[in-house]
Amino acid sequence: MMMRRLRGMHTRSKEDRSPWSDCGSLRWLMDTGAWHQAWINIFVTTVLCLCLCFLGMAVGRLLLSAKG
């Protein structure tokens, strides 16, 4: 599936060259004027990433303190 997308890239317009542009992505939300949903998507994914990052650091510190 990815190779079909990459092969078809030469037929797309210059601003639509991403192989993931038709995947229901954030760009699609913005292009359709659904800015509210796009900002919610950005906010939720950013918060989840930061939470997982801090959780990973806390677990790492906990493991290192138990070891040493």
PyMOL Python script that loads the backbone (N, CA, C, O; Angstrom):
from pymol import cmd

cmd.read_pdbstr("""\
ATOM      1  N   MET A   1       0.824  -1.184   0.000  1.00  0.00           N
ATOM      2  CA  MET A   1       0.000   0.000   0.000  1.00  0.00           C
ATOM      3  C   MET A   1       0.872   1.253   0.000  1.00  0.00           C
ATOM      4  O   MET A   1       0.581   2.212  -0.715  1.00  0.00           O
ATOM      5  N   MET A   2       1.923   1.249   0.787  1.00  0.00           N
ATOM      6  CA  MET A   2       2.814   2.404   0.835  1.00  0.00           C
ATOM      7  C   MET A   2       3.488   2.614  -0.509  1.00  0.00           C
ATOM      8  O   MET A   2       3.651   3.752  -0.951  1.00  0.00           O
ATOM      9  N   MET A   3       3.885   1.523  -1.166  1.00  0.00           N
ATOM     10  CA  MET A   3       4.552   1.660  -2.459  1.00  0.00           C
ATOM     11  C   MET A   3       3.605   2.228  -3.511  1.00  0.00           C
ATOM     12  O   MET A   3       4.030   3.001  -4.370  1.00  0.00           O
ATOM     13  N   ARG A   4       2.319   1.855  -3.456  1.00  0.00           N
ATOM     14  CA  ARG A   4       1.353   2.432  -4.397  1.00  0.00           C
ATOM     15  C   ARG A   4       1.251   3.928  -4.191  1.00  0.00           C
ATOM     16  O   ARG A   4       1.166   4.681  -5.161  1.00  0.00           O
ATOM     17  N   ARG A   5       1.258   4.368  -2.952  1.00  0.00           N
ATOM     18  CA  ARG A   5       1.191   5.803  -2.668  1.00  0.00           C
ATOM     19  C   ARG A   5       2.432   6.518  -3.168  1.00  0.00           C
ATOM     20  O   ARG A   5       2.344   7.597  -3.754  1.00  0.00           O
ATOM     21  N   LEU A   6       3.602   5.908  -2.932  1.00  0.00           N
ATOM     22  CA  LEU A   6       4.846   6.544  -3.360  1.00  0.00           C
ATOM     23  C   LEU A   6       4.945   6.591  -4.877  1.00  0.00           C
ATOM     24  O   LEU A   6       5.441   7.571  -5.433  1.00  0.00           O
ATOM     25  N   ARG A   7       4.475   5.532  -5.563  1.00  0.00           N
ATOM     26  CA  ARG A   7       4.505   5.529  -7.022  1.00  0.00           C
ATOM     27  C   ARG A   7       3.582   6.588  -7.605  1.00  0.00           C
ATOM     28  O   ARG A   7       3.885   7.167  -8.649  1.00  0.00           O
ATOM     29  N   GLY A   8       2.466   6.845  -6.948  1.00  0.00           N
ATOM     30  CA  GLY A   8       1.504   7.817  -7.461  1.00  0.00           C
ATOM     31  C   GLY A   8       1.820   9.250  -7.104  1.00  0.00           C
ATOM     32  O   GLY A   8       1.055  10.151  -7.450  1.00  0.00           O
ATOM     33  N   MET A   9       2.934   9.489  -6.415  1.00  0.00           N
ATOM     34  CA  MET A   9       3.248  10.846  -5.979  1.00  0.00           C
ATOM     35  C   MET A   9       3.542  11.780  -7.141  1.00  0.00           C
ATOM     36  O   MET A   9       3.277  12.977  -7.039  1.00  0.00           O
ATOM     37  N   HIS A  10       4.081  11.270  -8.243  1.00  0.00           N
ATOM     38  CA  HIS A  10       4.428  12.152  -9.351  1.00  0.00           C
ATOM     39  C   HIS A  10       3.195  12.726 -10.036  1.00  0.00           C
ATOM     40  O   HIS A  10       3.306  13.715 -10.760  1.00  0.00           O
ATOM     41  N   THR A  11       2.017  12.128  -9.826  1.00  0.00           N
ATOM     42  CA  THR A  11       0.801  12.628 -10.463  1.00  0.00           C
ATOM     43  C   THR A  11       0.052  13.629  -9.592  1.00  0.00           C
ATOM     44  O   THR A  11      -0.912  14.242 -10.051  1.00  0.00           O
ATOM     45  N   ARG A  12       0.476  13.804  -8.345  1.00  0.00           N
ATOM     46  CA  ARG A  12      -0.196  14.728  -7.440  1.00  0.00           C
ATOM     47  C   ARG A  12       0.348  16.139  -7.601  1.00  0.00           C
ATOM     48  O   ARG A  12       1.443  16.348  -8.122  1.00  0.00           O
ATOM     49  N   SER A  13      -0.434  17.088  -7.145  1.00  0.00           N
ATOM     50  CA  SER A  13       0.025  18.471  -7.207  1.00  0.00           C
ATOM     51  C   SER A  13       1.178  18.684  -6.234  1.00  0.00           C
ATOM     52  O   SER A  13       1.412  17.864  -5.347  1.00  0.00           O
ATOM     53  N   LYS A  14       1.890  19.784  -6.406  1.00  0.00           N
ATOM     54  CA  LYS A  14       3.085  20.043  -5.605  1.00  0.00           C
ATOM     55  C   LYS A  14       2.763  20.143  -4.119  1.00  0.00           C
ATOM     56  O   LYS A  14       3.544  19.663  -3.298  1.00  0.00           O
ATOM     57  N   GLU A  15       1.633  20.754  -3.744  1.00  0.00           N
ATOM     58  CA  GLU A  15       1.301  20.919  -2.332  1.00  0.00           C
ATOM     59  C   GLU A  15       0.709  19.658  -1.711  1.00  0.00           C
ATOM     60  O   GLU A  15       0.485  19.627  -0.501  1.00  0.00           O
ATOM     61  N   ASP A  16       0.450  18.622  -2.499  1.00  0.00           N
ATOM     62  CA  ASP A  16      -0.149  17.397  -1.983  1.00  0.00           C
ATOM     63  C   ASP A  16       0.776  16.217  -2.253  1.00  0.00           C
ATOM     64  O   ASP A  16       0.318  15.198  -2.768  1.00  0.00           O
ATOM     65  N   ARG A  17       2.051  16.320  -1.925  1.00  0.00           N
ATOM     66  CA  ARG A  17       3.021  15.275  -2.220  1.00  0.00           C
ATOM     67  C   ARG A  17       3.236  14.297  -1.080  1.00  0.00           C
ATOM     68  O   ARG A  17       3.984  13.332  -1.243  1.00  0.00           O
ATOM     69  N   SER A  18       2.608  14.511   0.065  1.00  0.00           N
ATOM     70  CA  SER A  18       2.815  13.611   1.187  1.00  0.00           C
ATOM     71  C   SER A  18       2.135  12.273   0.925  1.00  0.00           C
ATOM     72  O   SER A  18       0.975  12.251   0.513  1.00  0.00           O
ATOM     73  N   PRO A  19       2.832  11.145   1.155  1.00  0.00           N
ATOM     74  CA  PRO A  19       2.198   9.836   0.948  1.00  0.00           C
ATOM     75  C   PRO A  19       1.096   9.552   1.948  1.00  0.00           C
ATOM     76  O   PRO A  19       0.316   8.620   1.751  1.00  0.00           O
ATOM     77  N   TRP A  20       1.011  10.337   3.025  1.00  0.00           N
ATOM     78  CA  TRP A  20      -0.017  10.117   4.036  1.00  0.00           C
ATOM     79  C   TRP A  20      -1.123  11.151   3.959  1.00  0.00           C
ATOM     80  O   TRP A  20      -1.937  11.231   4.879  1.00  0.00           O
ATOM     81  N   SER A  21      -1.186  11.941   2.910  1.00  0.00           N
ATOM     82  CA  SER A  21      -2.127  13.049   2.862  1.00  0.00           C
ATOM     83  C   SER A  21      -3.581  12.590   2.765  1.00  0.00           C
ATOM     84  O   SER A  21      -4.481  13.367   3.085  1.00  0.00           O
ATOM     85  N   ASP A  22      -3.837  11.371   2.341  1.00  0.00           N
ATOM     86  CA  ASP A  22      -5.214  10.906   2.220  1.00  0.00           C
ATOM     87  C   ASP A  22      -5.596   9.936   3.336  1.00  0.00           C
ATOM     88  O   ASP A  22      -6.490   9.112   3.144  1.00  0.00           O
ATOM     89  N   CYS A  23      -4.950  10.010   4.481  1.00  0.00           N
ATOM     90  CA  CYS A  23      -5.175   9.051   5.563  1.00  0.00           C
ATOM     91  C   CYS A  23      -6.112   9.577   6.649  1.00  0.00           C
ATOM     92  O   CYS A  23      -6.125   9.013   7.744  1.00  0.00           O
ATOM     93  N   GLY A  24      -6.880  10.608   6.407  1.00  0.00           N
ATOM     94  CA  GLY A  24      -7.707  11.157   7.467  1.00  0.00           C
ATOM     95  C   GLY A  24      -6.877  11.858   8.504  1.00  0.00           C
ATOM     96  O   GLY A  24      -7.163  11.774   9.698  1.00  0.00           O
ATOM     97  N   SER A  25      -5.861  12.540   8.065  1.00  0.00           N
ATOM     98  CA  SER A  25      -4.885  13.121   8.972  1.00  0.00           C
ATOM     99  C   SER A  25      -5.306  14.496   9.454  1.00  0.00           C
ATOM    100  O   SER A  25      -6.383  14.996   9.130  1.00  0.00           O
ATOM    101  N   LEU A  26      -4.425  15.086  10.235  1.00  0.00           N
ATOM    102  CA  LEU A  26      -4.640  16.428  10.735  1.00  0.00           C
ATOM    103  C   LEU A  26      -4.756  17.425   9.595  1.00  0.00           C
ATOM    104  O   LEU A  26      -5.546  18.366   9.666  1.00  0.00           O
ATOM    105  N   ARG A  27      -3.968  17.221   8.540  1.00  0.00           N
ATOM    106  CA  ARG A  27      -4.054  18.118   7.388  1.00  0.00           C
ATOM    107  C   ARG A  27      -5.439  18.072   6.768  1.00  0.00           C
ATOM    108  O   ARG A  27      -5.967  19.104   6.356  1.00  0.00           O
ATOM    109  N   TRP A  28      -6.038  16.876   6.696  1.00  0.00           N
ATOM    110  CA  TRP A  28      -7.377  16.758   6.151  1.00  0.00           C
ATOM    111  C   TRP A  28      -8.367  17.543   7.003  1.00  0.00           C
ATOM    112  O   TRP A  28      -9.249  18.215   6.468  1.00  0.00           O
ATOM    113  N   LEU A  29      -8.228  17.463   8.329  1.00  0.00           N
ATOM    114  CA  LEU A  29      -9.113  18.229   9.204  1.00  0.00           C
ATOM    115  C   LEU A  29      -8.980  19.726   8.941  1.00  0.00           C
ATOM    116  O   LEU A  29      -9.976  20.448   8.908  1.00  0.00           O
ATOM    117  N   MET A  30      -7.752  20.183   8.755  1.00  0.00           N
ATOM    118  CA  MET A  30      -7.535  21.608   8.511  1.00  0.00           C
ATOM    119  C   MET A  30      -8.041  22.015   7.134  1.00  0.00           C
ATOM    120  O   MET A  30      -8.618  23.091   6.977  1.00  0.00           O
ATOM    121  N   ASP A  31      -7.827  21.156   6.131  1.00  0.00           N
ATOM    122  CA  ASP A  31      -8.277  21.473   4.782  1.00  0.00           C
ATOM    123  C   ASP A  31      -9.794  21.530   4.670  1.00  0.00           C
ATOM    124  O   ASP A  31     -10.330  22.280   3.854  1.00  0.00           O
ATOM    125  N   THR A  32     -10.480  20.751   5.475  1.00  0.00           N
ATOM    126  CA  THR A  32     -11.939  20.752   5.410  1.00  0.00           C
ATOM    127  C   THR A  32     -12.568  21.823   6.284  1.00  0.00           C
ATOM    128  O   THR A  32     -13.792  21.928   6.353  1.00  0.00           O
ATOM    129  N   GLY A  33     -11.750  22.611   6.947  1.00  0.00           N
ATOM    130  CA  GLY A  33     -12.272  23.694   7.779  1.00  0.00           C
ATOM    131  C   GLY A  33     -12.664  23.252   9.176  1.00  0.00           C
ATOM    132  O   GLY A  33     -13.334  23.996   9.892  1.00  0.00           O
ATOM    133  N   ALA A  34     -12.265  22.071   9.572  1.00  0.00           N
ATOM    134  CA  ALA A  34     -12.608  21.558  10.898  1.00  0.00           C
ATOM    135  C   ALA A  34     -11.501  21.916  11.880  1.00  0.00           C
ATOM    136  O   ALA A  34     -10.889  21.032  12.480  1.00  0.00           O
ATOM    137  N   TRP A  35     -11.242  23.211  12.045  1.00  0.00           N
ATOM    138  CA  TRP A  35     -10.154  23.670  12.895  1.00  0.00           C
ATOM    139  C   TRP A  35     -10.361  23.290  14.353  1.00  0.00           C
ATOM    140  O   TRP A  35      -9.395  23.019  15.066  1.00  0.00           O
ATOM    141  N   HIS A  36     -11.602  23.270  14.798  1.00  0.00           N
ATOM    142  CA  HIS A  36     -11.874  22.914  16.197  1.00  0.00           C
ATOM    143  C   HIS A  36     -11.388  21.495  16.488  1.00  0.00           C
ATOM    144  O   HIS A  36     -10.695  21.267  17.479  1.00  0.00           O
ATOM    145  N   GLN A  37     -11.748  20.547  15.631  1.00  0.00           N
ATOM    146  CA  GLN A  37     -11.307  19.166  15.820  1.00  0.00           C
ATOM    147  C   GLN A  37      -9.791  19.037  15.664  1.00  0.00           C
ATOM    148  O   GLN A  37      -9.160  18.238  16.355  1.00  0.00           O
ATOM    149  N   ALA A  38      -9.207  19.825  14.754  1.00  0.00           N
ATOM    150  CA  ALA A  38      -7.763  19.766  14.558  1.00  0.00           C
ATOM    151  C   ALA A  38      -7.026  20.233  15.809  1.00  0.00           C
ATOM    152  O   ALA A  38      -6.052  19.605  16.225  1.00  0.00           O
ATOM    153  N   TRP A  39      -7.484  21.335  16.416  1.00  0.00           N
ATOM    154  CA  TRP A  39      -6.824  21.828  17.626  1.00  0.00           C
ATOM    155  C   TRP A  39      -7.007  20.868  18.795  1.00  0.00           C
ATOM    156  O   TRP A  39      -6.096  20.696  19.604  1.00  0.00           O
ATOM    157  N   ILE A  40      -8.175  20.245  18.890  1.00  0.00           N
ATOM    158  CA  ILE A  40      -8.390  19.234  19.931  1.00  0.00           C
ATOM    159  C   ILE A  40      -7.427  18.068  19.722  1.00  0.00           C
ATOM    160  O   ILE A  40      -6.837  17.563  20.678  1.00  0.00           O
ATOM    161  N   ASN A  41      -7.272  17.645  18.469  1.00  0.00           N
ATOM    162  CA  ASN A  41      -6.355  16.552  18.140  1.00  0.00           C
ATOM    163  C   ASN A  41      -4.923  16.913  18.526  1.00  0.00           C
ATOM    164  O   ASN A  41      -4.222  16.097  19.124  1.00  0.00           O
ATOM    165  N   ILE A  42      -4.486  18.111  18.196  1.00  0.00           N
ATOM    166  CA  ILE A  42      -3.132  18.560  18.539  1.00  0.00           C
ATOM    167  C   ILE A  42      -2.950  18.592  20.055  1.00  0.00           C
ATOM    168  O   ILE A  42      -1.940  18.113  20.571  1.00  0.00           O
ATOM    169  N   PHE A  43      -3.920  19.150  20.763  1.00  0.00           N
ATOM    170  CA  PHE A  43      -3.828  19.265  22.215  1.00  0.00           C
ATOM    171  C   PHE A  43      -3.782  17.891  22.883  1.00  0.00           C
ATOM    172  O   PHE A  43      -2.935  17.643  23.741  1.00  0.00           O
ATOM    173  N   VAL A  44      -4.682  17.013  22.496  1.00  0.00           N
ATOM    174  CA  VAL A  44      -4.752  15.686  23.128  1.00  0.00           C
ATOM    175  C   VAL A  44      -3.487  14.886  22.862  1.00  0.00           C
ATOM    176  O   VAL A  44      -2.947  14.267  23.779  1.00  0.00           O
ATOM    177  N   THR A  45      -3.007  14.885  21.630  1.00  0.00           N
ATOM    178  CA  THR A  45      -1.802  14.104  21.340  1.00  0.00           C
ATOM    179  C   THR A  45      -0.576  14.690  22.034  1.00  0.00           C
ATOM    180  O   THR A  45       0.302  13.942  22.465  1.00  0.00           O
ATOM    181  N   THR A  46      -0.502  16.015  22.148  1.00  0.00           N
ATOM    182  CA  THR A  46       0.624  16.631  22.844  1.00  0.00           C
ATOM    183  C   THR A  46       0.601  16.278  24.326  1.00  0.00           C
ATOM    184  O   THR A  46       1.634  15.929  24.898  1.00  0.00           O
ATOM    185  N   VAL A  47      -0.574  16.367  24.950  1.00  0.00           N
ATOM    186  CA  VAL A  47      -0.693  16.031  26.371  1.00  0.00           C
ATOM    187  C   VAL A  47      -0.345  14.554  26.607  1.00  0.00           C
ATOM    188  O   VAL A  47       0.359  14.226  27.562  1.00  0.00           O
ATOM    189  N   LEU A  48      -0.836  13.674  25.740  1.00  0.00           N
ATOM    190  CA  LEU A  48      -0.528  12.250  25.899  1.00  0.00           C
ATOM    191  C   LEU A  48       0.962  11.981  25.743  1.00  0.00           C
ATOM    192  O   LEU A  48       1.529  11.190  26.496  1.00  0.00           O
ATOM    193  N   CYS A  49       1.596  12.623  24.785  1.00  0.00           N
ATOM    194  CA  CYS A  49       3.039  12.435  24.595  1.00  0.00           C
ATOM    195  C   CYS A  49       3.826  12.918  25.808  1.00  0.00           C
ATOM    196  O   CYS A  49       4.750  12.242  26.262  1.00  0.00           O
ATOM    197  N   LEU A  50       3.463  14.084  26.331  1.00  0.00           N
ATOM    198  CA  LEU A  50       4.165  14.611  27.496  1.00  0.00           C
ATOM    199  C   LEU A  50       3.953  13.726  28.724  1.00  0.00           C
ATOM    200  O   LEU A  50       4.886  13.500  29.495  1.00  0.00           O
ATOM    201  N   CYS A  51       2.735  13.229  28.905  1.00  0.00           N
ATOM    202  CA  CYS A  51       2.460  12.336  30.037  1.00  0.00           C
ATOM    203  C   CYS A  51       3.281  11.056  29.937  1.00  0.00           C
ATOM    204  O   CYS A  51       3.853  10.603  30.929  1.00  0.00           O
ATOM    205  N   LEU A  52       3.341  10.474  28.747  1.00  0.00           N
ATOM    206  CA  LEU A  52       4.137   9.256  28.576  1.00  0.00           C
ATOM    207  C   LEU A  52       5.622   9.526  28.778  1.00  0.00           C
ATOM    208  O   LEU A  52       6.344   8.683  29.311  1.00  0.00           O
ATOM    209  N   CYS A  53       6.069  10.684  28.358  1.00  0.00           N
ATOM    210  CA  CYS A  53       7.474  11.047  28.555  1.00  0.00           C
ATOM    211  C   CYS A  53       7.802  11.151  30.044  1.00  0.00           C
ATOM    212  O   CYS A  53       8.785  10.570  30.505  1.00  0.00           O
ATOM    213  N   PHE A  54       6.990  11.883  30.791  1.00  0.00           N
ATOM    214  CA  PHE A  54       7.239  12.027  32.222  1.00  0.00           C
ATOM    215  C   PHE A  54       7.067  10.702  32.964  1.00  0.00           C
ATOM    216  O   PHE A  54       7.793  10.423  33.918  1.00  0.00           O
ATOM    217  N   LEU A  55       6.118   9.895  32.531  1.00  0.00           N
ATOM    218  CA  LEU A  55       5.953   8.579  33.138  1.00  0.00           C
ATOM    219  C   LEU A  55       7.193   7.720  32.905  1.00  0.00           C
ATOM    220  O   LEU A  55       7.656   7.033  33.816  1.00  0.00           O
ATOM    221  N   GLY A  56       7.724   7.757  31.697  1.00  0.00           N
ATOM    222  CA  GLY A  56       8.939   7.003  31.397  1.00  0.00           C
ATOM    223  C   GLY A  56      10.128   7.468  32.220  1.00  0.00           C
ATOM    224  O   GLY A  56      10.917   6.653  32.698  1.00  0.00           O
ATOM    225  N   MET A  57      10.258   8.786  32.387  1.00  0.00           N
ATOM    226  CA  MET A  57      11.356   9.299  33.213  1.00  0.00           C
ATOM    227  C   MET A  57      11.179   8.908  34.672  1.00  0.00           C
ATOM    228  O   MET A  57      12.159   8.593  35.346  1.00  0.00           O
ATOM    229  N   ALA A  58       9.947   8.922  35.172  1.00  0.00           N
ATOM    230  CA  ALA A  58       9.700   8.544  36.564  1.00  0.00           C
ATOM    231  C   ALA A  58      10.005   7.061  36.793  1.00  0.00           C
ATOM    232  O   ALA A  58      10.598   6.694  37.807  1.00  0.00           O
ATOM    233  N   VAL A  59       9.604   6.224  35.856  1.00  0.00           N
ATOM    234  CA  VAL A  59       9.893   4.793  35.982  1.00  0.00           C
ATOM    235  C   VAL A  59      11.397   4.555  35.912  1.00  0.00           C
ATOM    236  O   VAL A  59      11.930   3.734  36.658  1.00  0.00           O
ATOM    237  N   GLY A  60      12.076   5.261  35.030  1.00  0.00           N
ATOM    238  CA  GLY A  60      13.531   5.131  34.938  1.00  0.00           C
ATOM    239  C   GLY A  60      14.215   5.535  36.213  1.00  0.00           C
ATOM    240  O   GLY A  60      15.125   4.844  36.670  1.00  0.00           O
ATOM    241  N   ARG A  61      13.794   6.655  36.811  1.00  0.00           N
ATOM    242  CA  ARG A  61      14.384   7.089  38.071  1.00  0.00           C
ATOM    243  C   ARG A  61      14.087   6.104  39.196  1.00  0.00           C
ATOM    244  O   ARG A  61      14.941   5.839  40.043  1.00  0.00           O
ATOM    245  N   LEU A  62      12.879   5.570  39.198  1.00  0.00           N
ATOM    246  CA  LEU A  62      12.499   4.602  40.223  1.00  0.00           C
ATOM    247  C   LEU A  62      13.374   3.346  40.098  1.00  0.00           C
ATOM    248  O   LEU A  62      13.854   2.824  41.104  1.00  0.00           O
ATOM    249  N   LEU A  63      13.579   2.869  38.882  1.00  0.00           N
ATOM    250  CA  LEU A  63      14.408   1.683  38.689  1.00  0.00           C
ATOM    251  C   LEU A  63      15.857   1.943  39.053  1.00  0.00           C
ATOM    252  O   LEU A  63      16.519   1.082  39.632  1.00  0.00           O
ATOM    253  N   LEU A  64      16.353   3.127  38.718  1.00  0.00           N
ATOM    254  CA  LEU A  64      17.747   3.436  39.057  1.00  0.00           C
ATOM    255  C   LEU A  64      17.933   3.629  40.567  1.00  0.00           C
ATOM    256  O   LEU A  64      18.970   3.247  41.109  1.00  0.00           O
ATOM    257  N   SER A  65      16.959   4.208  41.243  1.00  0.00           N
ATOM    258  CA  SER A  65      17.081   4.389  42.690  1.00  0.00           C
ATOM    259  C   SER A  65      16.965   3.054  43.420  1.00  0.00           C
ATOM    260  O   SER A  65      17.613   2.865  44.449  1.00  0.00           O
ATOM    261  N   ALA A  66      16.176   2.149  42.925  1.00  0.00           N
ATOM    262  CA  ALA A  66      16.041   0.829  43.554  1.00  0.00           C
ATOM    263  C   ALA A  66      17.311   0.002  43.327  1.00  0.00           C
ATOM    264  O   ALA A  66      17.681  -0.832  44.154  1.00  0.00           O
ATOM    265  N   LYS A  67      17.957   0.244  42.211  1.00  0.00           N
ATOM    266  CA  LYS A  67      19.160  -0.506  41.891  1.00  0.00           C
ATOM    267  C   LYS A  67      20.375  -0.012  42.683  1.00  0.00           C
ATOM    268  O   LYS A  67      21.224  -0.804  43.091  1.00  0.00           O
ATOM    269  N   GLY A  68      20.445   1.302  42.893  1.00  0.00           N
ATOM    270  CA  GLY A  68      21.651   1.853  43.514  1.00  0.00           C
ATOM    271  C   GLY A  68      21.461   2.148  44.933  1.00  0.00           C
ATOM    272  O   GLY A  68      22.386   2.618  45.595  1.00  0.00           O
TER     273      GLY A  68
END
""", "prot")
cmd.dss("prot")
cmd.show_as("cartoon", "prot")
cmd.util.cbc("prot")
cmd.orient("prot")
